[in-house]
Amino acid sequence: MAEGFNTEDMLDMYLFENTQLLEQLQETVLEQKDADYFDEDSINEIFRTMHTIKGSSGIMMFDNITKISHKLEDVFYYLRESQPHNVPHLELVDHVLEVESFISEELEKIQNGDSADGDPSEIIERLDEFLNRIKNGVPGGAKEPEVENKHEEPKHFYIAPVATSASRFFRIYITFYPETEMANVHAYKTVYALKEVAEDLLYSPEDLISDESSSETILHDGFKMLLQAQCSEDELREIIGVGYDIKKVDIYECRAEEFLQGFDFGEHNATNIDLESSVEDIESRIKDAESLEPNTKEEKKKPEKPKIAPGDFVIQSREPGKQKKLAKDKPKGEKASFISVNVSKMDQLMELIGELVISESVVLQNPDLKVPGLNLNSFNKAAAQLSKISTDLQNVIMSMRMVPLTNTFQKMNRIVFDVSRKLGKDIEFEMVGEHTEVDKNIIEHISDPLMHLVRNAVDHGIETNAERIDSGKPDKGKVTLSAKTEAGKVWISVEDNGAGLDREKILAKAKNQGLLDGSKPDAAYTDKEVYQFITLPGFSTNEKVTEYSGRGVGMDVVVQNLQAIGGTLDIESSPGMGSVMSLKIPLTLAIIDGIVMETGGSAFVMETGVIKEFIRVKEEMMIHEPSGEEYIMIRGECYPVLRLGKWYGLEEYKDSVEDGVMLILEVEDKKICLFVDKLIGEQEIVVKPIPSYIKKVRGLSGCTQLGDGSIALILDAGGLLE
């Protein structure tokens, strides 16, 4: 379909921009799904979105996307022009989301290198039926013949001029950055954007798409347009905008006679002034223009908006032997504020920053620096500056990788809407803290867990409308998705006001599967212990397998994905009131602040966020149980003790607690004292995964390289507390 275009850059731009448009479309629709109708701004926005997708898909020759977007554009064209009052809103929302899903699937195929071969004919038929239905329902008897929103090939786009007393005429000159790729496509996007306000629109060069050489022409000579419209210059500038491709936009209002002269802007206009020409040449050209148009001098005295306002330019001398030129007295405008960067390049850059941190530690902790008698004052100053720069660099790179959870939360909004509609449940969805920023890699790992939790909340948690009424609860259920950051962690909660978890039902299922300890009575299990059973593989209390649940794999996937990134799942529930599923995940996986310690000649690292206190203890504070378990009393509170050397079977670790250091660790209200031989210091740690050929060891989450080149294992506090 798009074989005629052999440029990957053009395809990448198409995919990126249309993906962004579809995300905005979905957000707009879901925001107003509970309203009675789409407001005027939303109708215009959806119309413009489908119009843009239709145009760009037509250029790329993705016919199926062009057809379906054109049909939905027809629907909103009618809504915009006729403003009917009998539109079934939820049905319209379903249609828009159905089109969005179809186009998204096609874009995903294109992204994967497959053909966009989806058949939109059934969706188009339903849209036709919907459009005819709302047209026939317009009150007033006889209907005016409707103006069809006909699709024309981009090459033949033209709007017939209909000048009125309110019409204004503009000459527009757009300058692109010299390095802009596919300037012809960017220029054509501007043409499509102006189509919304244009009464008449011409542009040069005319053959933008089929003539590839037009891109070079635009970069060299600029892109010219003649526009007839009923809007102001400020409105035009807002429509065109200045971004990463457009360097400058010049707009001049002119008379109708000048407009009809076409693209010959004339020497009397500032558009043809060459800044590299000499002052003498410019003055000569102005005199020639005045001699050719003696009758227009008085008219030119009328206030206009010339491209070069008085004072914008000054005479600036060039190097000796060279002629003078006109030069801007204002500094050159900066380039775009935002650019798109491939994620793989960001990953590579993050890895290089990690290697830089390691190399910095190697330099600053070099044994050669410990030679007695060395004067290291200058070195220490330089080292401090290097450490500051590397830390700032890490922070900048980390901030570049941080993205808000907004898009992820909006996907959950869509899931709640779709599932609740199919299940016949009336459910309100609320988002809190959706602008919380998280590392992009983290977001990729939590998308599936969130989807399972949200589906469970809608399917398992929220009762049917009839059941809610019978139990005296509001007939409308509610699912709340919230996020916040705290102590270097991100907390994401999925809360529902449904029936809550059934403790007895879970225990009965666990007993049938042989998960309970026969010597332990049911009452001895805490609620948290009981609720954790639902995260085991194959465990489900649903007696009937549905489209969304009942197979016993959802919660298992949630836990596995969270464990892969060092996260945990906490479950709380109140019978008849609802449940809260909380995900605790790290902000980033790349670089952490850690405490380096040593036990039995081996180095370990613990993240500083889980360490609450370091303490020296006496032997009389220890409590030894006959079973071998040890506890310690600190300020009247009893803590279990874990000796790290004994835990991993190391040799030559210190046995007496008075010779080592105790670390009080706290994870999710659980506390433990970790006994190590000695502390080495605090250090920024570059997290590296444990090689796949090493069997997973409880209590370890990764490894890192220290300044002396040795390898240290990164401890997982959650694993030690299990």
Residue pairs with C-beta under 8 A, 6 or more apart in sequence:
1 60
1 61
1 62
1 63
1 115
1 116
2 11
2 60
2 61
2 62
4 61
5 11
5 60
5 61
7 182
9 181
9 182
10 60
10 182
10 185
11 60
11 110
13 182
13 185
14 56
14 57
14 60
15 107
15 110
15 111
16 340
17 56
18 52
18 53
18 56
18 57
18 103
18 107
19 104
19 107
21 49
21 52
21 53
22 49
22 53
22 100
22 103
22 104
22 107
23 407
23 410
24 45
24 49
25 46
25 49
25 96
25 100
26 97
26 100
26 410
26 414
27 410
28 42
28 45
28 46
29 42
29 46
29 93
29 96
29 97
29 100
30 410
30 413
30 414
30 417
32 38
32 39
32 42
32 93
33 90
33 93
33 417
34 428
35 89
36 89
37 87
37 89
38 46
38 79
38 89
38 92
40 80
43 76
43 79
43 80
44 80
46 72
46 76
46 96
47 73
47 76
47 77
47 80
48 196
50 69
50 70
50 72
50 73
50 76
50 99
51 69
51 73
51 192
51 195
51 196
52 189
52 192
52 193
53 65
53 69
53 103
54 65
54 66
54 69
54 70
54 73
54 151
55 154
55 188
55 189
55 192
56 189
57 63
57 65
57 66
57 69
58 66
58 151
58 153
58 154
59 154
59 185
59 188
59 209
62 106
62 110
62 116
64 106
64 116
64 117
64 118
64 119
64 120
65 103
65 106
65 107
65 116
65 120
66 151
67 120
67 124
68 99
68 102
68 103
68 120
68 123
68 124
68 127
69 99
69 103
70 149
70 151
71 120
71 123
71 124
71 127
71 128
72 95
72 96
72 99
72 127
73 149
74 127
74 131
74 148
74 149
75 92
75 95
75 127
75 130
75 131
77 149
78 84
78 131
78 134
78 135
78 146
78 149
79 87
81 147
82 135
82 138
82 146
84 134
84 135
84 137
84 138
85 139
86 134
86 137
86 138
86 139
87 134
90 421
91 130
92 130
93 417
94 421
95 123
95 126
95 127
95 130
97 414
97 417
97 418
98 123
98 126
99 123
99 127
102 118
102 120
102 123
105 118
106 116
106 118
107 116
109 115
109 116
109 117
109 118
110 116
135 143
135 146
154 188
154 192
154 208
154 209
155 207
155 209
155 210
157 191
157 192
157 195
158 201
159 195
159 198
159 199
159 200
159 201
160 200
161 199
161 200
161 228
162 199
162 200
163 199
163 200
163 228
163 256
164 230
166 230
167 199
167 228
167 229
167 230
168 228
168 229
168 230
168 231
168 232
168 253
169 226
169 227
169 228
169 253
169 254
169 255
169 256
169 258
169 259
170 225
170 226
170 227
170 228
170 229
170 233
170 236
170 251
170 252
170 253
170 254
171 224
171 225
171 226
171 227
171 251
171 252
171 254
171 258
171 259
171 265
171 269
171 271
172 224
172 225
172 226
172 227
172 236
172 240
172 249
172 250
172 251
172 252
173 222
173 223
173 224
173 225
173 249
173 250
173 251
173 252
173 265
173 271
173 307
174 187
174 190
174 222
174 223
174 224
174 225
174 240
174 246
174 248
174 249
174 250
175 222
175 246
175 247
175 248
175 249
175 250
176 183
176 186
176 187
176 218
176 219
176 222
176 223
176 245
176 246
176 247
177 244
177 245
177 246
177 247
177 335
178 219
180 186
180 219
180 245
182 215
183 215
183 218
183 219
183 223
183 245
184 205
184 208
184 209
184 211
184 212
184 214
184 215
184 218
185 208
185 209
186 245
186 246
187 203
187 208
187 214
187 218
187 223
188 208
188 209
190 223
190 225
190 240
190 246
191 201
191 203
191 208
191 225
193 239
193 240
194 201
194 225
194 227
194 229
194 236
194 239
194 240
195 201
196 239
197 229
197 230
197 231
197 235
197 236
197 239
198 227
198 228
198 229
199 228
199 229
199 230
200 226
200 227
200 228
201 225
201 226
201 227
201 228
202 225
202 226
202 262
202 263
203 223
203 224
203 225
203 226
204 223
204 224
204 225
204 263
205 211
205 214
205 217
205 218
205 223
207 214
208 214
224 263
224 265
226 259
226 262
226 263
227 236
228 259
229 236
233 251
233 253
233 305
236 251
237 249
237 251
240 246
240 249
242 248
242 249
243 336
243 338
244 335
244 336
244 337
244 338
244 339
245 336
247 333
247 335
248 333
250 271
250 307
251 305
252 269
252 271
252 304
252 305
252 306
252 307
253 304
253 305
265 271
265 272
266 272
266 289
267 285
267 286
267 288
267 289
268 286
268 289
268 290
268 293
268 296
268 300
269 306
269 307
270 306
270 307
270 308
271 307
273 282
273 307
273 308
273 326
274 282
275 325
275 326
275 327
275 328
276 325
277 325
277 326
278 323
278 324
278 325
279 315
279 324
279 325
279 326
282 326
290 297
311 329
312 328
312 329
312 330
313 326
313 327
313 328
313 329
314 326
314 327
314 329
315 324
315 326
316 324
316 325
316 326
316 327
317 324
318 324
318 325
341 400
343 440
346 397
346 400
346 401
346 440
347 441
349 397
350 397
350 401
350 590
353 393
353 394
353 397
353 590
353 591
354 590
354 591
354 686
355 686
356 390
356 393
357 390
357 394
357 591
357 684
357 686
358 686
358 704
358 705
358 707
360 386
360 387
360 390
361 683
361 706
361 707
362 707
362 708
362 709
363 383
363 707
364 383
364 387
364 707
365 706
365 707
365 708
366 707
367 708
369 376
369 379
391 684
394 591
394 684
398 439
398 588
398 590
398 591
401 439
401 440
401 441
401 588
401 590
402 437
402 438
402 439
402 440
402 587
402 588
403 437
403 438
403 439
403 440
403 443
404 434
404 435
404 436
404 437
404 438
405 433
405 434
405 435
405 436
405 437
405 438
405 443
405 483
405 492
406 434
406 435
408 443
408 446
408 447
408 450
409 431
409 434
409 481
409 483
410 434
411 447
411 451
412 429
412 450
412 451
412 454
412 481
413 429
413 431
415 451
415 454
415 455
415 458
416 427
416 429
416 454
416 458
416 479
417 429
419 455
419 458
419 459
419 548
420 426
420 427
420 458
420 462
420 477
422 547
423 458
423 459
423 464
424 464
424 465
425 458
425 462
425 464
425 465
425 477
426 465
426 475
426 476
426 477
427 458
427 462
427 476
427 477
427 478
427 479
428 476
428 477
428 478
428 479
429 478
429 479
429 480
429 481
430 478
430 479
430 480
430 481
431 480
431 481
431 482
432 480
432 481
432 482
432 483
433 482
433 483
433 484
434 481
434 483
436 483
436 484
436 485
436 490
438 446
438 490
438 585
438 587
439 587
439 588
439 589
439 590
441 565
441 588
441 589
442 490
442 565
442 585
442 586
442 587
442 588
442 589
445 561
445 562
445 564
445 565
445 567
445 585
446 492
446 561
446 562
446 565
446 567
446 583
446 585
448 557
448 558
448 561
449 557
449 558
449 561
449 562
449 569
449 583
450 481
450 492
450 494
450 583
452 554
452 555
452 557
452 558
453 494
453 558
453 581
453 583
454 479
454 481
454 494
455 548
455 549
455 554
456 549
456 554
456 555
456 581
457 479
457 494
457 495
457 496
457 498
457 579
457 581
458 477
458 479
458 496
458 548
459 546
459 548
459 549
460 498
460 542
460 549
461 477
461 479
461 496
461 498
461 499
461 500
461 578
461 579
462 468
462 477
462 479
462 496
462 497
462 498
462 499
463 471
463 473
463 477
463 498
463 499
465 475
467 499
468 474
468 475
468 477
469 475
471 576
473 497
477 496
477 497
477 498
478 496
478 497
479 494
479 495
479 496
480 493
480 494
480 495
480 496
481 492
481 493
481 494
481 495
482 492
482 493
482 495
483 490
483 491
483 492
483 493
484 490
484 491
485 491
485 587
487 609
488 586
488 587
488 592
488 607
488 609
489 584
489 585
489 586
489 587
489 609
490 583
490 584
490 585
490 586
490 587
491 582
491 583
491 584
492 582
492 583
492 585
493 580
493 581
493 582
493 583
494 580
494 581
495 578
495 579
495 580
495 581
496 578
496 579
497 577
497 578
498 578
498 579
499 575
499 576
499 578
500 573
500 574
500 575
500 576
500 577
500 578
500 579
501 531
501 534
501 571
501 573
501 575
501 579
502 541
502 575
503 527
503 530
503 531
503 575
505 541
506 530
506 531
506 533
506 534
506 541
507 516
507 522
507 525
507 530
507 533
509 533
509 539
509 540
509 541
510 516
510 530
510 533
510 539
513 538
513 539
515 533
515 536
515 539
516 522
516 525
527 573
528 570
528 571
528 572
531 571
531 572
531 573
532 571
533 539
534 540
534 541
534 555
534 571
535 555
535 556
535 558
535 559
535 569
535 571
536 555
536 556
537 552
537 553
537 556
538 552
538 553
538 556
539 552
539 555
539 556
540 549
540 550
540 551
540 552
542 549
542 550
543 550
544 550
545 551
558 569
559 569
562 568
562 569
562 583
562 585
565 585
565 586
565 589
566 585
566 586
566 589
566 701
566 716
566 718
567 583
567 584
567 585
567 586
568 583
568 584
568 667
568 668
568 718
569 581
569 582
569 583
569 584
570 581
570 582
570 584
570 668
571 579
571 580
571 581
571 582
572 579
572 580
572 582
573 579
573 580
584 668
586 592
589 687
590 686
590 687
591 684
591 685
591 686
591 687
592 607
592 608
592 684
592 685
592 687
593 607
593 608
593 609
593 682
593 683
593 684
593 685
594 605
594 606
594 607
594 608
594 682
594 683
594 684
594 685
594 704
594 714
595 605
595 606
595 608
595 611
595 663
595 679
595 681
595 682
595 683
596 603
596 604
596 605
596 679
596 680
596 681
596 682
596 683
596 706
596 712
597 603
597 604
597 605
597 606
597 661
597 663
597 676
597 677
597 678
597 679
597 680
598 604
598 676
598 677
598 678
598 679
598 680
599 644
599 645
599 650
599 653
599 654
599 676
599 677
600 645
600 648
600 650
600 651
600 652
600 653
600 677
601 650
601 651
601 652
602 648
602 650
602 713
603 680
603 706
603 710
603 711
603 712
603 713
604 644
604 676
604 712
604 713
604 714
604 715
605 683
605 685
605 704
605 712
605 713
605 714
605 715
606 663
606 665
606 674
606 714
606 715
606 717
607 714
607 717
608 682
610 665
610 666
610 667
610 717
611 663
611 664
611 665
612 664
612 665
612 666
612 671
613 663
613 664
614 661
614 662
614 663
614 664
614 679
615 634
615 661
615 662
615 664
616 658
616 661
616 662
617 632
617 634
617 657
617 658
617 662
618 657
618 658
619 656
619 657
619 658
621 632
621 633
621 634
621 657
622 630
622 631
622 632
622 641
622 657
623 630
623 631
623 632
623 633
623 638
624 630
625 631
629 640
630 640
630 641
630 643
631 638
631 639
631 640
631 641
632 638
632 639
632 641
632 657
632 662
632 673
634 664
634 673
639 664
639 671
639 672
639 673
640 672
640 673
641 662
641 672
641 673
641 675
642 672
642 673
642 674
642 675
642 720
643 653
643 675
644 650
644 653
644 674
644 675
644 676
645 653
645 654
645 675
645 676
645 677
646 653
647 699
647 720
648 699
653 677
654 660
654 677
657 675
659 677
660 675
660 676
660 677
660 678
661 675
661 676
661 677
661 678
661 679
662 673
662 674
662 675
663 673
663 674
663 675
663 676
664 671
664 672
664 673
664 674
665 671
665 672
665 673
665 674
665 717
665 720
665 721
667 717
667 718
667 721
668 718
670 721
672 720
672 721
674 720
683 706
683 707
685 704
685 712
685 714
686 704
686 705
687 701
687 702
687 704
687 714
688 702
688 703
688 704
688 705
689 702
689 703
690 696
690 697
690 700
690 702
690 703
698 719
698 720
698 722
699 715
699 716
699 719
699 720
700 713
700 714
700 715
700 716
700 719
701 714
701 715
701 716
701 719
702 713
702 714
703 711
703 712
703 713
703 714
704 711
704 712
704 714
705 711
705 712
706 712
